[in-house]
Amino acid sequence: MRLLFFLLLFNSSVSCCQKKATQEPWMSKGLSLLASNVRPDFKIGAQLNPKVFLNEKDKSILFNIYKNEFNIISVTSNMPGIQKKQGVFDFKSTDECVNFANQNKLIVSFQPLIAGDKHTSPWIVNGGFTSIQLHNIMEKWIDTMLNRYRGKVEYIDVVNEALLGLENNGDFKWNTDNNVWMNMGWYQGKHYKFPKYLIEGYKIAKEIGGGDFKYIYNQWGNATTKSKMGDACLKLYLALKEEGIILDGMGIQLHCAIKDEKLFEQPGGQNNEFDFASFDQMLSNYARVGLPVHITEFDIALSEFPTEAEFNLQGKYFAQILKHSIQSKAVKTFKTWGATDKYSWVRKSLPYPASPLLYDTLFMPKPAIIEQKRMLFHLKKG
């Protein structure tokens, strides 16, 4: 009952704002068109949740949003959903997402191919496989995905969240818990020790995919110089380069939250108050070594029952993050982790919806996208 009251209150409070916004000149233009007027090479979009295909009404509405607003989408290359059993693949939902994107000339980014146990099929996690067997399973998985979607997908997040930062002595601090791929052992490089699955994953992907894909590493907490994760990711790029593995881009997840009217990166993680100057510096550091950046999973979680002021503050920060990103030559793509609060991943991660995305649960534009459009329109005009 409390939640119903909040939804009614929220919808009535923002309806005036939404009504006024729809009359503004920038609201009739797609987000990607506005962004391209500022920077023609800049791509903007959102993750497409396969669950929308189960609801025909929602699918129709969301497809129009994606076609009109974006020029790139993220598709979850969900191993537990695609390969529930060894040797058996179900591509239905992935094919639907990719086909929709291809038909509407939207660039596709896959993520992730290889990650921890929650992104790995249970038959692998619980299979007790040897290092060699895991290598063969990984190779078969990557070969199957890349050959099936060659020419249809541009970006591949090969490995996800392998790092936890840097040790005090400057060595890498690896994310070794709850990751069956760690059973493949270690690889001793020229200067650093790496999880073998990380090295093998990129070697296999590049050998199979060749120049048909761009190969990305994706990580949380690496957006600013105030985080050791940012330095760790920069160092990882250079260390992999020494091993002959050249990344085509660094993924910055950039999950955020608003607390006490301030923006924080990575809710539930390091909870660093977001510093825009150190964000700019981190992007400059990536650019300095020639490493393209991709904002891969941006969103801003709110409180359980957000006020109109909170939604407006969310809109302000959505616009600011995008402005700093599009003004950095390092950033090539900018994606939110979904478009509508109805299909937000946060609904599974927190005990309340958190309202983190561009559109509300009724698919109405929130200040998040309204302020992004306003900013882009005036940035070009200015």
Residue pairs with C-beta under 8 A, 6 or more apart in sequence:
2 305
6 305
7 361
10 306
10 308
10 311
10 360
11 360
11 362
11 364
13 308
14 308
14 311
14 360
14 364
14 366
14 367
17 308
17 312
17 367
17 370
18 364
18 365
18 370
21 27
21 365
21 370
22 365
24 374
25 377
26 34
26 373
26 374
26 376
26 377
27 365
27 370
27 373
29 373
29 377
30 68
30 69
30 70
31 44
31 69
31 70
31 369
31 372
31 373
31 376
32 43
32 44
32 45
32 69
32 70
32 71
32 72
34 373
34 376
34 377
34 380
35 42
35 43
35 44
35 326
35 334
35 376
36 42
36 71
37 376
37 380
38 326
38 376
38 379
38 380
39 326
41 332
42 326
42 331
42 332
42 333
42 334
43 71
43 72
43 107
43 332
43 333
43 334
44 70
44 71
44 72
44 322
44 333
44 334
44 335
45 66
45 69
45 70
45 71
45 72
45 73
45 74
45 106
45 107
45 333
45 334
45 335
45 336
46 66
46 70
46 73
46 74
46 335
46 336
46 337
46 338
46 339
46 357
46 358
47 73
47 74
47 75
47 76
47 297
47 335
47 336
47 337
47 338
47 339
48 62
48 66
48 73
48 74
48 75
48 97
48 100
48 101
48 339
49 76
49 338
49 343
50 76
50 78
50 81
50 93
50 94
50 96
50 97
51 343
52 58
52 59
52 62
52 343
53 59
53 93
53 96
58 342
58 363
61 363
62 339
62 340
62 363
63 100
65 339
65 340
65 359
65 363
66 73
66 100
66 104
66 106
66 339
67 104
67 106
69 339
69 369
70 106
71 105
71 106
71 107
72 106
72 107
72 108
72 109
72 333
72 335
73 97
73 101
73 106
73 107
73 108
73 109
73 335
74 108
74 109
74 110
74 111
74 296
74 297
74 335
74 337
75 94
75 97
75 98
75 101
75 108
75 109
75 110
75 111
75 153
76 110
76 111
77 94
77 110
77 111
77 112
77 113
77 145
77 156
77 157
78 93
78 94
78 119
79 113
79 119
79 120
79 121
79 141
80 119
80 120
80 121
80 122
81 90
81 93
82 89
82 90
82 91
82 94
82 145
83 89
83 90
83 121
83 141
84 90
84 121
84 123
85 123
86 123
86 137
89 144
91 148
97 108
98 108
98 149
98 152
98 153
100 106
101 107
101 108
102 108
102 152
107 154
107 155
107 333
108 149
108 152
108 153
108 154
108 155
109 153
109 154
109 155
109 156
109 157
109 216
109 294
109 296
109 333
109 335
110 145
110 149
110 153
110 155
110 156
110 157
111 155
111 156
111 157
111 160
111 216
111 218
111 251
111 296
112 119
112 157
112 158
112 159
112 160
112 161
112 218
113 141
113 142
113 145
113 156
113 157
113 158
113 159
113 201
113 205
114 120
114 138
114 141
114 142
114 158
114 159
114 160
114 181
114 197
114 201
115 159
115 160
115 161
115 179
116 160
116 161
116 175
116 177
116 178
116 179
116 181
117 125
117 178
117 179
117 180
118 178
119 160
120 179
120 180
120 181
124 134
124 137
124 180
125 180
129 137
129 180
129 183
130 183
131 183
131 184
131 185
131 196
134 180
134 181
134 183
134 184
134 197
135 184
135 200
138 181
138 184
138 197
138 200
138 201
138 204
139 204
142 158
142 201
142 204
142 205
142 208
143 204
143 208
146 156
146 205
146 208
146 209
146 212
146 213
147 208
150 209
150 212
150 213
151 212
153 213
154 213
154 214
155 213
155 214
155 216
155 248
155 249
155 294
155 333
156 205
156 209
156 213
156 214
156 215
156 216
157 216
157 217
157 218
157 251
157 296
158 201
158 202
158 205
158 215
158 216
158 217
159 197
159 198
159 201
159 202
159 217
159 218
160 217
160 218
160 219
161 175
161 218
161 219
161 220
162 174
162 175
162 195
162 198
162 217
162 219
163 172
163 173
163 174
163 175
163 219
163 229
163 232
163 233
163 236
164 173
164 174
164 175
164 229
165 173
165 221
165 227
165 228
165 229
165 232
166 172
166 173
166 228
166 231
166 232
166 235
167 173
171 192
171 193
172 192
172 193
172 194
172 232
172 235
172 236
172 239
173 232
174 194
174 195
176 182
176 195
179 197
181 195
181 197
182 195
182 197
184 195
184 196
184 197
184 200
185 196
186 193
186 194
186 195
186 196
187 193
187 194
187 195
187 196
187 198
187 199
187 200
189 199
189 239
189 242
189 243
190 242
190 243
191 239
191 242
192 239
194 239
194 243
199 243
199 245
202 215
202 240
202 245
202 247
203 245
205 213
205 215
206 215
206 245
209 215
214 248
214 249
215 247
215 248
215 249
216 247
216 248
216 249
216 250
216 251
216 294
216 296
217 233
217 236
217 237
217 247
217 249
217 250
217 251
218 251
218 253
218 296
219 229
219 233
219 250
219 251
219 252
219 253
220 229
220 253
220 255
220 266
220 269
221 227
221 229
221 230
221 253
221 265
221 266
221 269
221 270
221 272
222 229
222 230
222 232
222 233
222 250
222 252
222 253
222 282
223 230
223 252
223 254
223 265
223 274
223 279
223 282
224 230
224 265
224 272
224 274
224 275
224 278
224 279
224 281
224 282
225 231
225 278
225 281
225 282
225 285
226 272
226 275
226 278
227 265
227 270
227 272
229 270
230 282
230 285
233 250
234 285
234 286
234 289
234 291
237 247
237 250
237 289
237 291
238 289
240 246
240 247
241 247
247 291
248 292
249 291
249 292
249 293
249 294
249 332
250 286
250 291
250 292
250 293
250 294
251 294
251 296
251 297
252 293
252 294
252 295
252 296
253 266
253 296
253 297
253 298
253 337
254 265
254 295
254 296
254 297
254 298
254 321
255 265
255 266
255 267
255 297
255 298
255 299
255 301
255 337
256 263
256 264
256 265
256 266
256 267
256 274
256 298
256 299
256 300
256 301
256 317
256 321
257 263
257 264
257 267
257 300
257 301
257 302
257 354
258 264
258 300
258 301
258 302
258 303
258 310
258 313
258 314
258 317
261 313
262 273
262 274
263 273
263 274
263 300
263 317
264 271
264 272
264 273
264 274
265 271
265 272
265 274
266 272
267 301
267 350
268 349
274 317
276 320
276 324
279 324
280 324
280 328
283 293
283 324
283 325
283 328
283 330
283 331
284 328
284 330
286 292
286 293
286 330
287 293
287 328
287 329
287 330
291 330
292 330
292 331
292 332
293 328
293 330
293 331
293 332
294 331
294 332
294 333
294 334
294 335
295 321
295 325
295 331
295 333
295 334
295 335
296 333
296 335
296 337
297 335
297 336
297 337
298 321
298 334
298 335
298 336
298 337
299 336
299 337
299 338
299 344
299 346
299 356
299 357
300 314
300 317
300 318
300 356
300 368
301 346
301 350
301 354
301 355
301 356
302 310
302 311
302 314
302 354
302 355
302 356
303 310
303 354
304 352
304 353
304 354
306 314
306 355
311 355
311 366
311 367
311 368
312 367
314 355
314 366
314 367
314 368
315 366
315 367
315 368
315 370
315 371
315 372
316 367
316 371
318 358
318 367
318 368
318 369
318 371
318 372
319 371
319 372
319 374
319 375
320 375
322 334
322 372
322 375
322 376
323 375
323 379
325 331
325 334
326 334
326 376
326 379
336 357
336 358
337 344
337 345
337 356
337 357
338 344
338 345
338 357
339 357
339 358
339 359
340 357
340 358
340 359
340 360
340 361
340 363
341 353
341 355
341 356
341 357
341 359
341 360
341 361
342 360
342 361
342 363
344 353
344 354
344 355
344 356
344 357
346 353
346 354
346 356
347 353
347 354
353 361
355 366
357 366
357 368
358 365
358 366
358 368
358 369
358 372
359 365
359 366
359 369
360 366
